Amino acid sequence: MTDAPRIHPFHPPKRVLLGPGPSDVHQRVLDAMARPTLGHLDPKFCDMMEQMKTLLRYAFQTENQLTFPLSAPGSVGMESCFVNLVEPGDKVIVCSNGVFGRRMAENVKRSRGELVMVEDAWGTAVDPQKLEDALKANTDTKVVAFVHAETSTGVESDAKLLTEIAHRYGALAICDAVTSLTCIPLLVDKWDIDAIYSGSQKGLSCTPGLSPVSFGERAIARIKQRTSVVQSWFMDLNLVMGYWGDSQSGAKRTYHHTAPINALYGLHESLVMLAEEGLEPRWKRHRHNHLGLVAGIEAMGLKLLVAEKSRLPQLNSIIVPEGINEPQVRADMLNKHDIEIGAGLGDLAGKIFRIGLMGSSSSQQNVITCLVALESVLAEQGWKVESGAAVTAAREVFTT
Ligand SMILES: Cc1ncc(COP(=O)(O)O)c(C=O)c1O
C-alpha cells in the first residue's frame, strides 16, 4: 500500500473568460448542475431530454427530429458526422481556411474517405467559386464539409451559399457550428444543411463536454443506406438513437451509455436562458459588443486580422504589433487582471491575440474591463496609447 496523497479540494480562481472558449458559465447553469442526480432512464429525466431536444431545435432553427446533444465535446460531434456519413472510398471535399478545416480533413482520412481539399488563406472566408470548381472537377463527390465560424482566425464563411453549391452537385453538406451556434445567424432548415454539430461551451455558455448535433432527412437516409458498418460503436447514430429516442415514433429508450446527467441539466438551463433572451436579440448583443471592442482596439492603434465583412463578432483576432511580447501580454492579462484571452494557433501562433465575446462573456462590462486591462498591459511593454481612449471609443458605440 502507498500512502494516500494529501491533496486538498480544488478551488479555481475567478477569471473572466475572453478566449476562444470556454466562455463564462452563468451561475444559473452551475446551480442547475448541482441538482440531484437522477438515473439516466428515470421518466423525469427522459421528460427533460425531450424538452432539451425542443430547445436545441430552436437554437439550430430546425424541425429535424434527430437533434440532440452527444455526450462528448465538439470534436466528437465533428467525428460523428464523418464516421456516419462517409464510407470507405467516398469522395469528400473539405473547405479549409484554418485549424478546424484541417481537423475535418483528418477525419475524412480516418474514415477512409477520398479527400479533396479546397484551401483558402487563413484570415479569409471560404471562396464559394473554388468549391464550385472543385465540384465540377469531382462530380462523384458525396459530401462537402466546411466550418461556419473558424475559431482559429475569427472568420465567418457563407454557410448558406456553400450548402446550396454542394446540393447543386448532389453532395451532402456537413457544417461545423461549434463557434457559430447562437452567436451569429444560423438557420439550419432554411439553409438546408444536412448535418451540423456544435459545442456546449461557447455561445451556449454551458460547461464544456457536450456536442449538440442535428441531422436532416437526406443525411439519415445516407446513414441507413450504408453498406459498411459504422466503425465507431460509440458514435454509430443508429445505436445512439435507441437512447435519445425518436420523439415521433414514441419508441422506448434503451441503454446505450450512461449519460452525463448533471452536465445535461446545465445544458438544459443554458437553453432555457437562450429561449428567454431570444435568438435575434442574442445575435444583436454579440454584434453590438463586438463593435464596441473593435472601436476600442482601433483607438489603441491596433489592427484586426480579418476584413470587416467576414469578421465574427464572437471571436476577434488582433494583430500583435511589432516589438510586443505576445505570450507576456496573455500572461499579464491572466495573472494581473484575471482575464483569459487566446493565442494564435497553427500558422498564426505568435502573430495574433484572440479575444472571444461569446455567450455570457459577451457583455459591455467585459469589453470595458478587457480594454482597460489590455491598455495597461501594452503600456507596460512601451506601446504608446492615449490613456482612456479605448474605453471612450467603446462607450461611444454603446451609447448609440
Ligand atoms: C470551429 C471548431 N470546431 C471544433 C472544435 C472542437 O470542439 P471541442 O474543443 O469542444 O472538442 C472547436 C473548439 O474550439 C472549434 O472552435
The ligand as a Tripos MOL2 file, in Angstrom:
@<TRIPOS>MOLECULE
LIG
   16    16     1     0     0
SMALL
NO_CHARGES

@<TRIPOS>ATOM
      1 C1        -14.7000   25.5110  -35.0430 C.3       1 LIG1
      2 C2        -14.4110   24.4490  -34.0400 C.ar      1 LIG1
      3 N1        -14.6420   23.1620  -34.3560 N.ar      1 LIG1
      4 C3        -14.4170   22.1720  -33.4800 C.ar      1 LIG1
      5 C4        -13.9350   22.4220  -32.2120 C.ar      1 LIG1
      6 C5        -13.6830   21.2980  -31.2550 C.3       1 LIG1
      7 O1        -14.5220   21.4040  -30.1320 O.3       1 LIG1
      8 P1        -14.0890   20.8170  -28.7130 P.3       1 LIG1
      9 O2        -12.8890   21.5520  -28.2660 O.co2     1 LIG1
     10 O3        -15.3140   21.0330  -27.8540 O.co2     1 LIG1
     11 O4        -13.8070   19.3720  -28.9290 O.co2     1 LIG1
     12 C6        -13.6730   23.7310  -31.8270 C.ar      1 LIG1
     13 C7        -13.1310   24.0620  -30.4950 C.2       1 LIG1
     14 O5        -12.6730   25.1380  -30.2270 O.2       1 LIG1
     15 C8        -13.9320   24.7780  -32.7690 C.ar      1 LIG1
     16 O6        -13.7050   26.0530  -32.4390 O.3       1 LIG1
@<TRIPOS>BOND
     1     1     2 1
     2     2     3 ar
     3     2    15 ar
     4     3     4 ar
     5     4     5 ar
     6     5     6 1
     7     5    12 ar
     8     6     7 1
     9     7     8 1
    10     8     9 2
    11     8    10 1
    12     8    11 1
    13    12    13 1
    14    12    15 ar
    15    13    14 2
    16    15    16 1
@<TRIPOS>SUBSTRUCTURE
     1 LIG1         1 GROUP 0 **** ****
